Amino acid sequence: MMLYDMKNRLYYKVINSGRPKMTDSHQGRSWGYVLKILNGKYVKFWIDFTRGRYMYFQHDGKWYRVQYLQSNYKKTNQDIFNGVLIDLIVDGQELKLIKGNIEKQLRLAM
């Protein structure tokens, strides 16, 4: 599965996941969410602010996860260190969930 960011024209790899354990007492983690438009509906994307790398979301009864820091693979390492990373927490307000394999796409996000 893939998420397609309409504004930045980037693909994000989506991984099947279970529902995350979002309790405050579980190893000192703190959870929050951001609202995104996914296939025309508002969806909560949950984030572990303490030490998470993934955003978790539920669509049609299934849970998925996606890394929220992405970069276009055409950029060099020097560009990435200069702040060219796309942060899905603040960017990508309108997303599409697409079936397919991200490795087969010409334009993808790493």
DSSP file (Angstrom, degrees, kcal/mol; ACC not computed):
  #  RESIDUE AA STRUCTURE BP1 BP2  ACC     N-H-->O    O-->H-N    N-H-->O    O-->H-N    TCO  KAPPA ALPHA  PHI   PSI    X-CA   Y-CA   Z-CA
    1    1 A M              0   0    0      0, 0.0    13,-2.1     0, 0.0     2,-0.3   0.000 360.0 360.0 360.0 155.3    0.0    0.0    0.0
    2    2 A M  E     -AB  13  98A   0     96,-2.7    96,-3.2    11,-0.2     2,-0.5  -0.982 360.0-140.4-139.6 150.0    1.1    3.6   -0.6
    3    3 A L  E     -AB  12  97A   0      9,-2.4     9,-2.6    -2,-0.3     2,-0.6  -0.943  19.2-153.4-104.2 134.7    0.0    7.0    0.5
    4    4 A Y  E     -AB  11  96A   0     92,-2.7    92,-1.7    -2,-0.5     2,-0.7  -0.950   6.7-144.9-111.9 121.6    0.1    9.7   -2.2
    5    5 A D  E  >> -AB  10  95A   0      5,-2.9     4,-1.5    -2,-0.6     5,-0.7  -0.757   8.1-159.7 -84.7 113.7    0.7   13.3   -1.0
    6    6 A M  T  45S+     0   0    0     88,-2.1    -1,-0.2    -2,-0.7    89,-0.1   0.873  86.2  43.4 -65.4 -39.3   -1.4   15.4   -3.4
    7    7 A K  T  45S+     0   0    0     87,-0.4    -1,-0.2     1,-0.2    88,-0.1   0.950 124.5  30.7 -74.3 -49.9    0.5   18.7   -2.7
    8    8 A N  T  45S-     0   0    0      2,-0.1    -2,-0.2    78,-0.0    -1,-0.2   0.536  97.9-131.9 -89.3  -7.2    4.1   17.5   -2.7
    9    9 A R  T  <5 +     0   0    0     -4,-1.5     2,-0.3     1,-0.2    -3,-0.2   0.915  57.3 140.6  56.0  48.5    3.5   14.6   -5.2
   10   10 A L  E   < -A    5   0A   0     -5,-0.7    -5,-2.9    62,-0.0     2,-0.4  -0.899  47.2-136.7-121.2 150.1    5.3   12.1   -3.1
   11   11 A Y  E     -A    4   0A   0     -2,-0.3    98,-1.1    -7,-0.2     2,-0.4  -0.867  15.3-161.4-103.1 139.4    4.6    8.4   -2.3
   12   12 A Y  E     -A    3   0A   0     -9,-2.6    -9,-2.4    -2,-0.4     2,-0.3  -0.979  22.3-120.2-120.6 133.0    4.9    7.1    1.2
   13   13 A K  E     -A    2   0A   0     -2,-0.4    54,-0.5    96,-0.3     2,-0.4  -0.567  27.2-155.3 -73.6 129.1    5.3    3.4    1.9
   14   14 A V  E     -C   66   0A   0    -13,-2.1     2,-0.4    -2,-0.3    52,-0.2  -0.903   4.8-159.6-109.7 133.7    2.5    2.1    4.1
   15   15 A I  E     -C   65   0A   0     50,-2.7    50,-2.3    -2,-0.4     2,-0.1  -0.926  23.9-113.9-115.8 134.5    2.9   -1.0    6.3
   16   16 A N  E     +C   64   0A   0     -2,-0.4     2,-0.3    48,-0.2    48,-0.2  -0.411  48.9 169.7 -61.2 141.3    0.1   -3.2    7.7
   17   17 A S  E     -C   63   0A   0     46,-2.4    46,-0.6    -2,-0.1     2,-0.2  -0.930  33.6-112.2-148.1 167.2    0.1   -2.9   11.5
   18   18 A G        -     0   0    0     -2,-0.3    44,-0.0     1,-0.1    46,-0.0  -0.536  56.2 -74.8 -93.5 170.3   -1.8   -3.7   14.6
   19   19 A R        -     0   0    0     -2,-0.2    -1,-0.1     1,-0.1     2,-0.0  -0.507  56.4-120.3 -66.1 128.5   -3.5   -1.1   16.8
   20   20 A P        -     0   0    0      0, 0.0     2,-1.1     0, 0.0    -1,-0.1  -0.356  20.7-111.2 -70.4 152.7   -0.7    0.6   18.8
   21   21 A K        -     0   0    0      1,-0.1     2,-0.7     2,-0.0     5,-0.1  -0.731  38.3-176.3 -84.5 101.6   -0.8    0.5   22.6
   22   22 A M        +     0   0    0     -2,-1.1     2,-0.4     3,-0.0     9,-0.1  -0.409  27.5 134.3-102.8  57.1   -1.6    4.2   23.3
   23   23 A T    >   -     0   0    0     -2,-0.7     3,-0.7     1,-0.1     6,-0.3  -0.837  54.4-137.4-103.4 145.1   -1.5    4.3   27.1
   24   24 A D  T 3  S+     0   0    0     -2,-0.4     4,-0.2     1,-0.2    -1,-0.1   0.820 103.2  52.7 -67.3 -30.9    0.3    7.1   28.9
   25   25 A S  T 3  S+     0   0    0      3,-0.1     2,-1.3     2,-0.1     3,-0.4   0.589  78.3 108.8 -84.4  -8.7    1.8    4.7   31.4
   26   26 A H  S X  S-     0   0    0     -3,-0.7     3,-1.4     1,-0.3    -1,-0.1  -0.556 111.2 -40.2 -74.8  96.8    3.3    2.3   28.9
   27   27 A Q  T 3  S-     0   0    0     -2,-1.3    -1,-0.3     1,-0.3    -2,-0.1   0.755 106.6 -67.0  56.7  30.7    7.0    3.0   29.1
   28   28 A G  T 3  S+     0   0    0     -3,-0.4    -1,-0.3    -4,-0.2     2,-0.2   0.698  87.9 155.4  72.5  20.6    6.6    6.7   29.5
   29   29 A R    <   -     0   0    0     -3,-1.4     2,-0.4    -6,-0.3    -1,-0.2  -0.484  30.9-152.8 -81.6 151.0    5.3    7.3   26.0
   30   30 A S        -     0   0    0     -2,-0.2    19,-2.2    -5,-0.1    20,-0.7  -0.994  12.2-159.3-124.6 130.8    3.1   10.3   25.1
   31   31 A W  E     +D   48   0A   0     -2,-0.4     2,-0.3    17,-0.2    17,-0.2  -0.791  17.4 159.3-111.6 149.0    0.7   10.0   22.2
   32   32 A G  E     -D   47   0A   0     15,-1.9    15,-3.1    -2,-0.3     2,-0.3  -0.914  20.5-140.6-151.3 176.7   -1.0   12.7   20.0
   33   33 A Y  E     -D   46   0A   0     -2,-0.3     2,-0.4    13,-0.2    13,-0.2  -0.973   4.4-151.5-144.3 159.2   -2.6   12.9   16.7
   34   34 A V  E     -D   45   0A   0     11,-1.8    11,-2.7    -2,-0.3     2,-0.4  -0.973  26.5-122.5-125.3 144.8   -3.0   15.2   13.6
   35   35 A L  E     +D   44   0A   0     -2,-0.4     2,-0.3     9,-0.2     9,-0.2  -0.743  33.7 175.2 -89.6 133.0   -6.0   15.2   11.4
   36   36 A K  E     -D   43   0A   0      7,-2.3     7,-2.8    -2,-0.4     2,-0.7  -0.913  35.2-115.1-129.6 157.8   -5.4   14.5    7.7
   37   37 A I  E     -De  42  94A   0     56,-2.9    58,-3.5    -2,-0.3     2,-0.6  -0.873  35.6-176.8 -94.8 113.9   -7.8   14.1    4.7
   38   38 A L  E >  S-De  41  95A   0      3,-3.4     3,-1.6    -2,-0.7    58,-0.2  -0.951  70.7 -22.5-117.5 113.8   -7.5   10.5    3.5
   39   39 A N  T 3  S-     0   0    0     56,-2.4    -1,-0.2    -2,-0.6    57,-0.1   0.866 129.6 -48.7  52.9  40.3   -9.5    9.6    0.4
   40   40 A G  T 3  S+     0   0    0     55,-0.4     2,-0.3     1,-0.2    -1,-0.3   0.430 121.6  97.1  86.6  -0.6  -11.9   12.5    1.2
   41   41 A K  E <  S-D   38   0A   0     -3,-1.6    -3,-3.4     2,-0.0     2,-0.4  -0.920  77.8-110.6-122.2 147.7  -12.5   11.7    4.9
   42   42 A Y  E     -D   37   0A   0     -2,-0.3     2,-0.4    -5,-0.2    -5,-0.2  -0.626  40.9-178.6 -75.5 130.5  -10.8   13.2    8.0
   43   43 A V  E     -D   36   0A   0     -7,-2.8    -7,-2.3    -2,-0.4     2,-0.5  -0.980  27.0-122.6-132.0 141.3   -8.6   10.5    9.7
   44   44 A K  E     -D   35   0A   0     -2,-0.4     2,-0.7    -9,-0.2    14,-0.5  -0.742  18.7-158.6 -84.1 125.9   -6.6   10.7   12.9
   45   45 A F  E     -D   34   0A   0    -11,-2.7   -11,-1.8    -2,-0.5     2,-0.2  -0.933  16.7-146.7-104.1 110.8   -2.9    9.9   12.4
   46   46 A W  E     -DF  33  56A   0     10,-3.3    10,-2.7    -2,-0.7     2,-0.4  -0.564  14.5-167.3 -85.5 140.8   -1.5    8.9   15.8
   47   47 A I  E     -DF  32  55A   0    -15,-3.1   -15,-1.9    -2,-0.2     2,-0.9  -0.985  22.6-140.0-131.2 135.9    2.1    9.8   16.7
   48   48 A D  E  >  -D   31   0A   0      6,-0.7     4,-1.9    -2,-0.4   -17,-0.2  -0.848  20.8-171.3 -90.7 102.7    4.3    8.5   19.6
   49   49 A F  T  4 S+     0   0    0    -19,-2.2    -1,-0.2    -2,-0.9   -18,-0.1   0.716  73.7  64.1 -71.1 -20.7    6.0   11.8   20.5
   50   50 A T  T  4 S-     0   0    0    -20,-0.7    -1,-0.2     1,-0.1   -19,-0.1   0.967 133.2 -27.2 -71.6 -53.4    8.5   10.2   22.9
   51   51 A R  T  4 S+     0   0    0    -21,-0.1    -2,-0.2    -3,-0.1     2,-0.2   0.129  92.8 135.7-152.9  28.3   10.5    8.0   20.5
   52   52 A G     <  -     0   0    0     -4,-1.9     3,-0.0     1,-0.1    -5,-0.0  -0.487  30.1-177.1 -85.4 152.8    8.3    7.1   17.5
   53   53 A R        +     0   0    0     -2,-0.2    15,-1.4    15,-0.0    16,-0.4   0.415  67.6  67.2-115.9  -8.4    9.3    7.1   13.9
   54   54 A Y  E     - G   0  67A   0     13,-0.2    -6,-0.7    14,-0.1     2,-0.4  -0.810  65.5-142.1-119.9 153.4    5.9    6.1   12.5
   55   55 A M  E     -FG  47  66A   0     11,-3.0    11,-2.0    -2,-0.3     2,-0.4  -0.942  23.2-150.2-107.0 136.2    2.4    7.6   12.3
   56   56 A Y  E     +FG  46  65A   0    -10,-2.7   -10,-3.3    -2,-0.4     2,-0.3  -0.874  20.3 169.3-109.4 139.3   -0.5    5.1   12.8
   57   57 A F  E     - G   0  64A   0      7,-2.2     7,-2.7    -2,-0.4     2,-0.5  -0.985  26.3-132.6-146.8 158.2   -3.9    5.4   11.2
   58   58 A Q  E     + G   0  63A   0    -14,-0.5     2,-0.4    -2,-0.3     5,-0.2  -0.937  23.4 173.7-115.4 131.8   -7.0    3.3   10.7
   59   59 A H  E >  S- G   0  62A   0      3,-2.8     3,-1.7    -2,-0.5    -2,-0.0  -0.980  70.7 -13.0-140.1 124.8   -8.8    2.9    7.4
   60   60 A D  T 3  S-     0   0    0     -2,-0.4     3,-0.1     1,-0.3    -1,-0.1   0.863 128.7 -52.5  52.7  41.8  -11.7    0.6    6.7
   61   61 A G  T 3  S+     0   0    0      1,-0.2     2,-0.3     0, 0.0    -1,-0.3   0.422 117.6 106.0  80.8  -1.7  -11.2   -1.2   10.0
   62   62 A K  E <   - G   0  59A   0     -3,-1.7    -3,-2.8   -44,-0.0     2,-0.4  -0.859  63.0-133.6-111.9 147.8   -7.5   -2.0    9.4
   63   63 A W  E     +CG  17  58A   0    -46,-0.6   -46,-2.4    -2,-0.3     2,-0.3  -0.798  25.8 177.9-100.0 141.6   -4.5   -0.3   11.0
   64   64 A Y  E     -CG  16  57A   0     -7,-2.7    -7,-2.2    -2,-0.4     2,-0.3  -0.903  14.2-149.5-134.7 161.9   -1.5    1.0    9.0
   65   65 A R  E     -CG  15  56A   0    -50,-2.3   -50,-2.7    -2,-0.3     2,-0.3  -0.979  11.0-177.6-134.5 151.7    1.8    2.8    9.8
   66   66 A V  E     -CG  14  55A   0    -11,-2.0   -11,-3.0    -2,-0.3     2,-0.2  -0.995  32.9-111.7-145.7 139.5    3.9    5.1    7.8
   67   67 A Q  E     - G   0  54A   0    -54,-0.5   -13,-0.2    -2,-0.3    21,-0.1  -0.538  23.8-151.9 -69.7 137.2    7.2    6.9    8.5
   68   68 A Y  S    S+     0   0    0    -15,-1.4    20,-3.4    -2,-0.2     2,-0.6   0.608  76.0  71.4 -94.4  -9.4    6.6   10.6    8.9
   69   69 A L  E     +H   87   0B   0    -16,-0.4     2,-0.3    18,-0.2    18,-0.2  -0.934  66.2 161.4-103.3 119.4   10.0   11.9    7.7
   70   70 A Q  E     -H   86   0B   0     16,-2.6    16,-3.9    -2,-0.6     2,-0.3  -0.884  20.3-167.5-132.5 159.5   10.4   11.4    4.0
   71   71 A S        -     0   0    0     -2,-0.3    39,-2.9    14,-0.2     2,-0.3  -0.990  34.6-101.5-145.6 152.4   12.6   12.7    1.2
   72   72 A N  B >   -I  109   0C   0     -2,-0.3     3,-1.8    12,-0.3    37,-0.2  -0.585  31.1-134.2 -71.7 131.5   12.5   12.5   -2.5
   73   73 A Y  T 3  S+     0   0    0     35,-1.7    -1,-0.1    -2,-0.3    36,-0.1   0.672  99.5  68.5 -66.9 -15.4   15.0    9.9   -3.6
   74   74 A K  T 3  S+     0   0    0     34,-0.2    -1,-0.3     2,-0.0     2,-0.1   0.660  82.2  93.1 -76.4 -15.3   16.4   12.2   -6.3
   75   75 A K  S <  S-     0   0    0     -3,-1.8     2,-0.1     1,-0.1    -4,-0.0  -0.461  77.9-120.3 -78.9 152.0   17.8   14.6   -3.7
   76   76 A T     >  -     0   0    0     -2,-0.1     4,-1.7     1,-0.1     3,-0.2  -0.369  26.2-105.6 -84.5 167.8   21.4   14.2   -2.6
   77   77 A N  H  > S+     0   0    0      1,-0.2     4,-2.0     2,-0.2     5,-0.2   0.859 121.2  57.4 -61.2 -35.3   22.5   13.5    1.0
   78   78 A Q  H  > S+     0   0    0      1,-0.2     4,-1.0     2,-0.2    -1,-0.2   0.892 105.0  50.9 -64.6 -38.6   23.7   17.1    1.3
   79   79 A D  H  4>S+     0   0    0      1,-0.2     5,-1.2     2,-0.2     3,-0.4   0.892 107.6  53.5 -63.4 -39.5   20.2   18.4    0.4
   80   80 A I  I ><>S+     0   0    0     -4,-1.7     3,-1.4     1,-0.2     5,-0.5   0.904 107.7  49.7 -64.4 -40.4   18.7   16.1    3.0
   81   81 A F  I 3<5S+     0   0    0     -4,-2.0    -1,-0.2     1,-0.3    -2,-0.2   0.717 102.8  63.1 -71.0 -19.3   20.9   17.6    5.7
   82   82 A N  I 3<5S-     0   0    0     -4,-1.0    -1,-0.3    -3,-0.4    -2,-0.2   0.258 129.2 -90.1 -88.8  12.9   20.0   21.1    4.6
   83   83 A G  I < 5S+     0   0    0     -3,-1.4    -3,-0.2     3,-0.0    -2,-0.2   0.796  83.3 134.5  92.7  30.8   16.4   20.5    5.6
   84   84 A V  I   < +     0   0    0     -5,-1.2   -12,-0.3    -4,-0.3    -4,-0.2   0.439  36.2 121.3 -90.5   0.7   14.8   19.0    2.4
   85   85 A L      < -     0   0    0     -5,-0.5     2,-0.6    -6,-0.2   -14,-0.2  -0.394  63.3-130.5 -64.4 138.7   13.0   16.3    4.4
   86   86 A I  E     -H   70   0B   0    -16,-3.9   -16,-2.6    -2,-0.1     2,-0.8  -0.824  15.7-151.0 -90.3 123.5    9.2   16.3    4.1
   87   87 A D  E >>  -H   69   0B   0     -2,-0.6     4,-3.0   -18,-0.2     3,-1.0  -0.856   4.7-161.9 -99.6 109.0    7.6   16.1    7.5
   88   88 A L  T 34 S+     0   0    0    -20,-3.4    -1,-0.1    -2,-0.8   -19,-0.1   0.665  84.4  71.6 -66.4 -16.1    4.2   14.3    7.1
   89   89 A I  T 34 S+     0   0    0    -21,-0.4    -1,-0.3     1,-0.1   -44,-0.1   0.916 118.7  15.5 -65.2 -41.7    3.1   15.7   10.5
   90   90 A V  T <4 S+     0   0    0     -3,-1.0    -2,-0.2   -56,-0.0    -1,-0.1   0.754 125.6  57.2-103.6 -30.5    2.8   19.2    9.0
   91   91 A D  S  < S+     0   0    0     -4,-3.0    -5,-0.0     1,-0.2     0, 0.0  -0.414  84.7  48.8 -92.9 172.5    2.8   18.6    5.3
   92   92 A G        +     0   0    0     -2,-0.1    -1,-0.2     1,-0.1   -55,-0.1   0.970  50.9 167.0  67.3  58.7    0.5   16.4    3.2
   93   93 A Q        +     0   0    0      1,-0.2   -56,-2.9   -57,-0.1     2,-0.5   0.785  69.9  50.2 -75.2 -25.8   -2.9   17.5    4.4
   94   94 A E  E    S+ e   0  37A   0    -58,-0.2   -88,-2.1   -56,-0.1   -87,-0.4  -0.952  75.5 171.5-117.6 116.1   -4.6   15.7    1.5
   95   95 A L  E     -Be   5  38A   0    -58,-3.5   -56,-2.4    -2,-0.5     2,-0.4  -0.864  23.2-150.8-125.3 153.3   -3.6   12.1    1.0
   96   96 A K  E     -B    4   0A   0    -92,-1.7   -92,-2.7    -2,-0.3     2,-0.6  -0.989  14.2-140.8-122.0 134.0   -4.8    9.1   -1.1
   97   97 A L  E     -B    3   0A   0     -2,-0.4     2,-0.4   -94,-0.2   -94,-0.2  -0.862  29.7-176.5 -94.4 120.3   -4.4    5.5    0.0
   98   98 A I  E     -B    2   0A   0    -96,-3.2   -96,-2.7    -2,-0.6     2,-0.3  -0.926  24.9-126.6-123.5 139.1   -3.4    3.5   -3.1
   99   99 A K        +     0   0    0     -2,-0.4     2,-0.3   -98,-0.2   -96,-0.0  -0.615  64.2  78.1 -78.5 144.9   -2.9   -0.2   -3.6
  100  100 A G  S    S-     0   0    0     -2,-0.3     2,-0.5     5,-0.0    -2,-0.1  -0.823  80.1 -70.2 144.5 178.3    0.5   -1.1   -5.1
  101  101 A N    >   -     0   0    0     -2,-0.3     3,-1.3     1,-0.1     4,-0.3  -0.924  28.2-153.1-109.6 122.0    4.2   -1.6   -4.5
  102  102 A I  G >  S+     0   0    0     -2,-0.5     3,-1.4     1,-0.3    -1,-0.1   0.787  91.2  66.6 -66.9 -27.8    6.2    1.6   -3.8
  103  103 A E  G 3  S+     0   0    0      1,-0.3    -1,-0.3     5,-0.0     5,-0.1   0.738  97.5  55.8 -66.9 -19.9    9.4    0.1   -5.1
  104  104 A K  G <  S+     0   0    0     -3,-1.3    -1,-0.3     2,-0.0     2,-0.2   0.520  86.7 100.4 -89.2  -5.3    7.9   -0.1   -8.6
  105  105 A Q    <   -     0   0    0     -3,-1.4     3,-0.2    -4,-0.3   -94,-0.0  -0.545  66.2-144.5 -81.5 146.0    7.1    3.6   -8.7
  106  106 A L  S    S+     0   0    0      1,-0.2     2,-0.7    -2,-0.2    -1,-0.1   0.908  93.2  43.5 -74.1 -42.8    9.3    6.0  -10.6
  107  107 A R  S    S+     0   0    0    -34,-0.0     2,-0.3   -35,-0.0    -1,-0.2  -0.890  81.5 155.5-106.5 106.5    8.9    8.9   -8.2
  108  108 A L        -     0   0    0     -2,-0.7   -35,-1.7    -3,-0.2     2,-0.4  -0.876  39.6-123.9-131.4 164.6    9.0    7.7   -4.7
  109  109 A A  B      I   72   0C   0    -98,-1.1   -96,-0.3    -2,-0.3   -37,-0.2  -0.879 360.0 360.0-105.9 136.0    9.8    8.9   -1.2
  110  110 A M              0   0    0    -39,-2.9   -38,-0.1    -2,-0.4    -1,-0.1   0.417 360.0 360.0 -95.6 360.0   12.5    7.2    0.9
